[in-house]
Amino acid sequence: MHERFPQVSVIVPCYNAAAYLPAALASLLAQRPAVWEVIVIDDGSSDDSAAIAAGVGAPVRCHRQDNQGIAAARNHGLRLAGGDWIAFLDADDLWPADSLG
């Protein structure tokens, strides 16, 4: 019988984090088992954060909102998430390898 891993939705609130976001997203995409979806909530950034997130492609998707703060960004991500489990990563942070293993 094949074991099914839970589908993990990772919410990444983001505000002017273009310098850090590529590494943060790379750390998520390197996870094994793989994350099911990554939802970047761009909270009104004035830098290239949204373009960076949008340019990654599946399973990363980017949603923009006017600047409302990190709590509102996390809540927006929660409304969009469809996974079995929810996880959060700040845009200037990294997940070590095998964080989901």
MILOPA-16519 format. One record per residue (C-alpha): residue number from 1; x, z, y; chain. Coordinates in Angstrom, 2 decimals, decimal comma, always signed. Example, Ala and Ser with C-alpha at 12.3 -4.5 7.8 and 13.67 -1.06 7.14 Angstrom:
2
pos X Z Y unit
1 +12,30 +7,80 -4,50 A
2 +13,67 +7,14 -1,06 A
This chain:
101
pos X Z Y unit
1 +0,00 +0,00 +0,00 A
2 +1,33 -0,95 +3,45 A
3 +1,55 +1,91 +5,93 A
4 -0,06 +1,10 +9,28 A
5 +1,72 +2,45 +12,31 A
6 -0,48 +3,66 +15,17 A
7 -0,89 +1,24 +18,03 A
8 +0,92 +2,83 +20,97 A
9 -0,02 +1,97 +24,55 A
10 +2,72 +2,87 +27,02 A
11 +1,74 +3,30 +30,66 A
12 +4,49 +2,79 +33,24 A
13 +3,51 +3,76 +36,80 A
14 +5,76 +1,92 +39,20 A
15 +6,48 +2,12 +42,92 A
16 +9,48 +0,26 +44,35 A
17 +11,43 +0,59 +41,11 A
18 +12,83 -2,95 +40,80 A
19 +16,36 -1,57 +40,34 A
20 +15,33 +0,49 +37,29 A
21 +12,35 -1,31 +35,77 A
22 +14,23 -3,92 +33,66 A
23 +16,13 -1,21 +31,78 A
24 +13,02 +0,92 +31,34 A
25 +11,05 -1,99 +29,90 A
26 +13,97 -3,04 +27,68 A
27 +14,08 +0,48 +26,23 A
28 +10,39 +0,22 +25,36 A
29 +10,67 -3,24 +23,83 A
30 +13,59 -2,13 +21,66 A
31 +11,51 +0,53 +19,89 A
32 +10,98 +0,34 +16,12 A
33 +8,21 +0,50 +15,22 A
34 +7,27 -1,68 +18,18 A
35 +4,99 -0,51 +20,96 A
36 +1,62 -2,25 +20,88 A
37 +1,25 -2,72 +24,64 A
38 +3,07 -1,79 +27,83 A
39 +0,91 -1,46 +30,92 A
40 +2,85 -1,43 +34,18 A
41 +0,76 -0,22 +37,09 A
42 +2,41 -1,40 +40,27 A
43 +1,32 +1,10 +42,90 A
44 +1,68 -1,07 +45,99 A
45 +5,41 -1,78 +45,72 A
46 +7,09 -3,73 +48,51 A
47 +9,98 -4,82 +46,28 A
48 +10,03 -7,14 +43,24 A
49 +8,70 -4,57 +40,76 A
50 +5,45 -6,42 +40,00 A
51 +7,23 -9,77 +39,59 A
52 +9,76 -8,22 +37,23 A
53 +7,02 -6,68 +35,07 A
54 +4,90 -9,83 +35,09 A
55 +7,91 -11,93 +34,11 A
56 +8,57 -10,05 +30,88 A
57 +5,53 -11,35 +29,00 A
58 +3,71 -9,83 +26,04 A
59 +3,35 -7,04 +25,18 A
60 +4,04 -6,12 +28,83 A
61 +1,31 -6,71 +31,37 A
62 +1,24 -5,77 +35,01 A
63 -1,67 -4,60 +37,13 A
64 -1,38 -4,08 +40,86 A
65 -3,19 -1,60 +43,06 A
66 -2,87 -0,38 +46,61 A
67 -0,54 +2,61 +46,90 A
68 -2,48 +5,65 +45,70 A
69 +0,24 +7,75 +44,06 A
70 +1,49 +8,31 +40,56 A
71 -1,59 +10,18 +39,28 A
72 -3,92 +7,34 +40,29 A
73 -1,54 +4,82 +38,71 A
74 -1,50 +6,77 +35,43 A
75 -5,29 +7,08 +35,46 A
76 -5,65 +3,33 +36,07 A
77 -3,38 +2,70 +33,11 A
78 -5,43 +5,04 +30,94 A
79 -8,58 +3,05 +31,72 A
80 -6,84 -0,15 +30,62 A
81 -5,13 +1,15 +27,49 A
82 -6,46 +0,15 +24,10 A
83 -4,01 +1,75 +21,68 A
84 -4,54 +4,54 +19,18 A
85 -1,97 +6,66 +21,03 A
86 -1,05 +6,86 +24,70 A
87 +2,46 +7,44 +26,02 A
88 +3,93 +7,47 +29,51 A
89 +7,30 +6,36 +30,83 A
90 +8,37 +6,62 +34,44 A
91 +9,78 +3,35 +35,75 A
92 +13,18 +4,94 +36,39 A
93 +13,52 +6,46 +32,93 A
94 +14,48 +5,27 +29,43 A
95 +13,28 +5,92 +25,91 A
96 +16,09 +6,53 +23,43 A
97 +16,12 +4,32 +20,35 A
98 +13,64 +5,32 +17,64 A
99 +11,50 +7,41 +19,99 A
100 +8,46 +6,29 +17,98 A
101 +10,10 +6,51 +14,54 A
